[in-house]
Amino acid sequence: MYDKAKYKYRHSKKGKEASKRCNRNMYRKWRERVRARAYVYYHKKIGEIKKENCLLCGNIKSQAHHLSYDDRSDIIWVCNKCHWRLHGRGR
């Protein structure tokens, strides 16, 4: 169940300001990651990029993995489990 107090805070003026501040800080810290995600989202939406099965195990539930944030179009499709393994945090 969602907490009513959290809901009220997030929709209050103070809560909205805190959220904006957090988003600004995240953008400053991870600018290239944010831009790379936006690139994939936009190009997937207009049909230039098509979602594929996981490159490693063939799972149909895949997500984009950027090999380098410098080249935003350089992505591979991997499932969540394989994505964690690629980052060395395998479960």
C-alpha positions in Angstrom: 0.0 0.0 0.0 1.3 3.4 -0.9 1.9 5.7 2.0 -0.4 8.8 2.0 2.2 10.9 3.8 4.7 10.3 1.0 2.1 11.1 -1.6 1.2 14.4 0.1 4.9 15.3 0.4 5.8 14.5 -3.2 2.9 16.6 -4.5 3.6 19.5 -2.1 5.6 22.5 -3.2 8.5 21.5 -1.0 8.5 17.9 -2.3 8.4 19.1 -6.0 11.4 21.3 -5.3 13.3 18.5 -3.7 12.5 16.2 -6.7 13.7 18.9 -9.2 16.9 19.4 -7.2 17.6 15.6 -7.2 16.9 15.3 -10.9 19.3 18.3 -11.6 22.0 16.6 -9.6 21.6 13.3 -11.3 21.7 14.9 -14.7 24.9 16.8 -13.8 26.6 13.6 -12.4 25.4 11.2 -15.1 25.0 13.5 -18.1 26.2 11.1 -20.7 24.1 8.2 -19.4 21.0 10.3 -19.4 21.6 11.4 -23.0 22.4 7.8 -24.1 19.1 6.6 -22.6 17.2 9.4 -24.2 18.8 8.6 -27.5 17.6 5.0 -27.3 14.1 6.0 -26.1 13.6 8.5 -29.0 15.0 6.3 -31.8 13.0 3.3 -30.5 9.9 5.5 -30.5 10.3 6.6 -34.1 11.2 3.1 -35.3 14.9 3.6 -36.1 16.0 1.1 -33.4 14.1 -2.2 -32.9 14.2 -4.1 -29.7 15.8 -7.5 -30.1 16.2 -10.7 -27.9 19.0 -10.9 -25.4 22.3 -11.3 -27.3 23.7 -13.7 -24.7 20.8 -16.0 -23.8 18.0 -15.2 -26.2 15.5 -14.0 -23.6 12.7 -11.9 -25.2 12.6 -9.5 -22.3 15.7 -7.4 -23.1 17.1 -3.9 -22.4 19.6 -1.8 -24.1 23.2 -1.9 -22.9 25.6 0.9 -24.0 29.0 -0.4 -24.7 30.3 3.2 -24.7 28.4 6.4 -23.7 30.5 8.3 -26.2 28.8 6.5 -29.1 25.2 6.4 -28.2 24.2 4.2 -31.1 26.6 1.4 -30.0 24.2 -0.7 -28.0 23.5 -4.4 -27.5 20.3 -6.0 -26.2 20.6 -8.1 -23.1 18.1 -9.3 -20.5 18.3 -8.1 -16.9 20.2 -11.1 -15.6 22.9 -10.9 -18.3 23.0 -7.1 -17.9 24.0 -7.5 -14.3 26.6 -10.1 -15.3 28.1 -7.6 -17.8 28.5 -5.1 -15.0 30.1 -7.6 -12.7 27.3 -7.7 -10.3 25.9 -11.1 -11.3 23.3 -12.6 -9.0 
